[in-house]
């Protein structure tokens, strides 16, 4: 079970208790600080190197044996563990290696965070074919010029990136080393596909082992296509009563086949409604709305429920709302992804307990971060007097106001350089109200928007240091 030191201590502690972890392997001695309440064994790299040689041979794993637990955001307010089996990953490795022609001479970049299921895409296919894996530093992931320099210097030929970062990389960076780039995690926006390497769009919930379907992009990509199933998978588009819908009709995607995981660690209360039977076989209901196109590719349209993906990471909005409601001064809370300043942001709408109650924004974010992973802490907070409701008493999410950011004092440019930089910024954030001294994070400059701005600054001024400084400054807004 991969553990990420960037997760809050109580989340790590919950995962270890939920999975009955008794031994942690760590590269250093950070476990006591990261999880002060963990009392199991910890082996560091130094201890592992000094272990005695084994004296007996152990049998190899069976195809149906459990090999990893991956935790996803949970609608109950707690993360839920997904248990995968060997055969599912073997099936994925065979497909991926065959599809892209992975060979021992390839140099593969390990980009995905260790707590994200796509880290298995970075590691296992390469290890099974003899390719070399290059694990990049975390602080390089969002600095695209630096990342590209590294890729070209090391001769990286195969890489994965989360959808938004991969889209930005493919549309703004000229790379001379890659032959294959794969993106996955959320909806891929229209783009002109680079001609120097092959680009794949992957789709798949954690419960279906990394990818469920894939689409090879060519030319001018305009529709959010997620393609066709991996070998030994069966995909159906169905109505709410699990009846297949005609080609072109919208329905929920359900998955059958080799990639289906064993289930959740506690199936009695977590499998209900997700894993079910279809035509005599076990299937997984993804909760995603799709349709078959005339070319027999799947087109992704969105979510049925309240689960979202942002920056390639799956988020249960209810988990954020439940944490907000634990605040002593909040009576109601609704989380939603909204567009602010030209980029998507996670927004928390809240109603305080009493009209005279004031809640400091930084204090509230700090409170949320005690239990939530960093990418689940909203970047936009909006106070409301009341949450809008539908006539039948449900939250009317469509009636939630779009946050409006304003600046009381707008400082104008004093020279040509400031004017040009300001023009680039206003173009990216889609507002003309910004002054040269404004805090861009306040105006909705997310990490993704900062990377885009970095690339534009380099192109306009041909000065890499300026652009990279902007990217690093935006890391305080990682989501």
TAZIRA-V659912 format. One record per residue. RES is the residue in one small letter. SS is DSSP state (H for helix, E for strand, - for the rest). OMEGA is omega in degrees with one decimal (* if undefined). Layout:
res;ss;omega
RES;SS;OMEGA
RES;SS;OMEGA
This chain:
res;ss;omega
x;-;-178.8
x;-;177.2
x;-;-178.9
x;-;-178.6
x;-;179.3
x;-;178.8
x;-;175.4
x;-;-176.6
x;H;-176.5
x;H;175.3
x;H;176.4
x;H;-179.6
x;H;178.4
x;H;-179.3
x;H;-179.1
x;H;178.1
x;H;-178.5
x;H;-178.9
x;-;179.6
x;-;-179.6
x;-;178.7
x;-;-179.2
x;E;176.9
x;E;173.0
x;E;-176.4
x;E;179.2
x;-;-178.5
x;-;-175.3
x;-;-174.8
x;-;-174.6
x;H;-179.4
x;H;178.5
x;H;-178.4
x;H;-179.3
x;-;-176.3
x;-;-178.8
x;-;178.4
x;-;-175.8
x;-;177.0
x;-;179.8
x;E;174.3
x;E;175.3
x;E;176.4
x;E;179.4
x;H;-178.9
x;H;178.7
x;H;-178.9
x;H;-179.8
x;H;-177.0
x;-;178.7
x;-;178.7
x;-;176.9
x;-;179.2
x;-;-178.8
x;-;179.1
x;-;176.9
x;-;177.7
x;-;178.5
x;-;177.6
x;-;-177.7
x;-;173.5
x;-;-177.5
x;-;-175.1
x;-;179.8
x;-;-178.9
x;E;-178.1
x;E;179.7
x;E;171.6
x;E;177.3
x;E;-178.0
x;E;177.2
x;E;176.4
x;-;-176.2
x;-;-178.8
x;-;178.2
x;-;-176.5
x;-;178.2
x;-;177.8
x;-;-179.8
x;E;-177.2
x;E;178.1
x;E;-176.3
x;E;-179.4
x;E;179.4
x;E;-174.3
x;H;-173.3
x;H;-178.7
x;H;-179.6
x;H;176.2
x;H;178.4
x;H;179.4
x;H;-178.1
x;H;178.4
x;H;-179.0
x;H;-174.6
x;H;-178.7
x;H;-179.8
x;H;-174.7
x;H;-177.1
x;H;-179.9
x;-;-177.9
x;-;-177.9
x;-;-174.7
x;-;-178.3
x;-;-177.7
x;-;173.7
x;E;-171.1
x;E;179.1
x;E;174.8
x;E;-173.4
x;-;-170.8
x;-;173.4
x;-;-175.8
x;-;178.8
x;-;-178.1
x;-;-171.7
x;-;179.9
x;-;173.6
x;H;178.2
x;H;175.1
x;H;-179.1
x;H;-169.2
x;H;-165.8
x;H;177.2
x;H;179.1
x;H;-178.5
x;H;-178.5
x;H;178.1
x;H;179.7
x;-;178.5
x;-;-179.5
x;E;-179.0
x;E;178.0
x;E;-179.9
x;E;-175.2
x;-;176.5
x;-;-178.4
x;H;-175.8
x;H;177.9
x;H;-171.6
x;-;-175.2
x;-;175.9
x;-;-171.4
x;H;176.4
x;H;178.6
x;H;178.6
x;H;-179.8
x;H;176.8
x;H;-179.7
x;H;-178.5
x;H;-179.1
x;H;178.5
x;H;-178.1
x;H;179.5
x;-;179.9
x;-;-178.2
x;-;-177.2
x;E;-177.0
x;E;170.8
x;E;171.9
x;E;173.3
x;E;-166.8
x;H;-175.0
x;H;178.9
x;H;178.9
x;H;177.6
x;H;179.5
x;H;179.5
x;H;-175.5
x;H;-176.5
x;H;-177.0
x;H;-174.7
x;-;174.3
x;-;-178.0
x;-;-176.8
x;-;-178.3
x;-;-173.8
x;-;164.9
x;-;177.4
x;E;171.1
x;E;177.9
x;E;176.0
x;E;178.5
x;E;175.1
x;-;178.6
x;-;-174.8
x;-;-179.8
x;-;-178.1
x;-;179.9
x;-;-177.8
x;E;169.3
x;E;-172.2
x;-;177.4
x;-;179.8
x;-;-174.5
x;-;177.5
x;-;-179.7
x;E;-177.8
x;E;178.4
x;E;171.5
x;E;-178.9
x;E;178.4
x;E;173.2
x;-;173.5
x;-;176.5
x;H;-177.1
x;H;-178.3
x;H;172.9
x;-;173.4
x;-;-179.0
x;-;173.7
x;-;178.4
x;E;-179.1
x;E;179.0
x;E;177.7
x;E;-175.5
x;-;175.3
x;-;172.8
x;-;-175.6
x;E;-176.8
x;E;-173.6
x;-;-177.1
x;-;-179.0
x;-;-177.5
x;E;176.4
x;E;165.4
x;E;-171.0
x;E;-175.5
x;E;170.3
x;-;175.9
x;-;177.9
x;-;170.4
x;E;170.7
x;E;-177.9
x;E;178.7
x;E;173.6
x;E;-169.4
x;E;173.9
x;-;179.7
x;-;178.0
x;-;175.2
x;-;173.3
x;-;179.3
x;E;179.8
x;-;-179.3
x;-;176.0
x;-;-178.7
x;-;178.5
x;-;-178.1
x;-;177.1
x;E;178.5
x;E;177.6
x;E;172.6
x;E;-171.6
x;E;173.8
x;E;171.0
x;E;-169.0
x;-;-175.0
x;-;-178.4
x;-;-177.1
x;-;178.3
x;-;-179.1
x;E;175.6
x;E;-178.0
x;-;-179.3
x;-;-173.4
x;H;-176.7
x;H;-177.3
x;H;-176.8
x;H;-179.9
x;-;-174.0
x;-;177.0
x;-;179.9
x;-;176.3
x;E;-177.9
x;E;-178.8
x;E;177.3
x;E;-179.1
x;-;176.2
x;-;179.1
x;E;177.0
x;E;-180.0
x;E;177.3
x;E;176.7
x;E;-172.7
x;E;-173.3
x;E;179.7
x;E;176.6
x;E;-178.5
x;E;170.4
x;E;176.2
x;E;177.8
x;-;178.3
x;-;179.4
x;-;-179.6
x;-;171.2
x;-;175.5
x;E;173.7
x;E;-178.4
x;E;-175.9
x;E;179.6
x;E;-177.4
x;E;173.4
x;-;-174.6
x;-;-174.3
x;-;177.7
x;E;-178.0
x;E;170.8
x;E;-179.6
x;E;-176.4
x;-;176.7
x;-;-176.9
x;E;-177.2
x;E;-176.2
x;E;170.6
x;E;-177.1
x;H;179.8
x;H;179.7
x;H;177.3
x;H;-178.3
x;H;179.9
x;H;178.4
x;H;-180.0
x;H;-178.4
x;-;175.2
x;-;177.0
x;-;-172.5
x;-;-175.4
x;-;-178.8
x;E;180.0
x;E;178.6
x;E;-179.7
x;E;176.7
x;E;177.6
x;E;-177.3
x;E;172.8
x;E;-178.3
x;E;175.7
x;E;178.7
x;E;178.4
x;-;175.6
x;-;177.7
x;E;-179.4
x;E;179.4
x;E;174.8
x;E;-175.6
x;E;173.8
x;E;172.0
x;E;-179.1
x;E;176.4
x;E;-179.9
x;E;177.8
x;-;-179.1
x;-;-176.4
x;-;-178.2
x;-;-177.0
x;-;176.9
x;-;179.9
x;-;-179.5
x;-;-175.9
x;H;-179.7
x;H;178.5
x;H;-179.9
x;H;177.9
x;H;177.7
x;H;178.3
x;H;-180.0
x;H;-175.6
x;H;178.0
x;-;-177.9
x;-;-175.0
x;-;173.4
x;-;-173.1
x;H;-176.2
x;H;178.4
x;H;177.7
x;-;-177.1
x;-;176.4
x;-;179.6
x;E;177.2
x;E;-179.3
x;E;178.6
x;E;176.7
x;-;174.1
x;-;178.2
x;-;176.6
x;-;179.6
x;-;-176.4
x;E;174.4
x;-;179.3
x;-;-179.3
x;-;171.5
x;-;177.9
x;-;178.5
x;E;177.9
x;-;-175.1
x;H;179.9
x;H;-178.7
x;H;178.2
x;-;-176.8
x;-;174.3
x;-;-179.0
x;-;177.9
x;-;-179.8
x;-;-179.2
x;-;177.8
x;-;-176.9
x;-;-177.8
x;-;-179.2
x;-;-179.8
x;-;-176.6
x;-;-179.9
x;-;179.6
x;-;-179.5
x;-;-175.7
x;H;179.8
x;H;178.7
x;H;-179.7
x;H;-179.4
x;H;178.4
x;H;-179.8
x;H;178.5
x;H;177.9
x;H;-178.5
x;H;-179.1
x;H;177.2
x;H;-179.2
x;H;-176.6
x;H;173.8
x;-;174.2
x;-;179.5
x;-;-175.7
x;-;-175.5
x;-;172.6
x;-;-173.9
x;-;-180.0
x;-;-177.1
x;-;173.1
x;-;-174.8
x;-;176.2
x;-;178.2
x;-;-178.3
x;-;175.2
x;-;177.7
x;-;176.9
x;-;178.3
x;H;-179.8
x;H;178.7
x;H;178.8
x;H;177.7
x;H;178.1
x;H;178.7
x;H;178.2
x;H;-179.7
x;H;-179.6
x;H;178.4
x;H;178.9
x;H;-178.7
x;H;-177.0
x;H;-172.1
x;H;-178.6
x;-;179.5
x;-;-174.6
x;H;-175.4
x;H;179.3
x;H;-177.5
x;H;-177.3
x;H;177.2
x;H;178.3
x;H;-179.8
x;H;-178.8
x;H;178.5
x;H;-176.7
x;H;-177.5
x;H;174.7
x;H;-176.8
x;H;-178.4
x;-;178.6
x;-;*
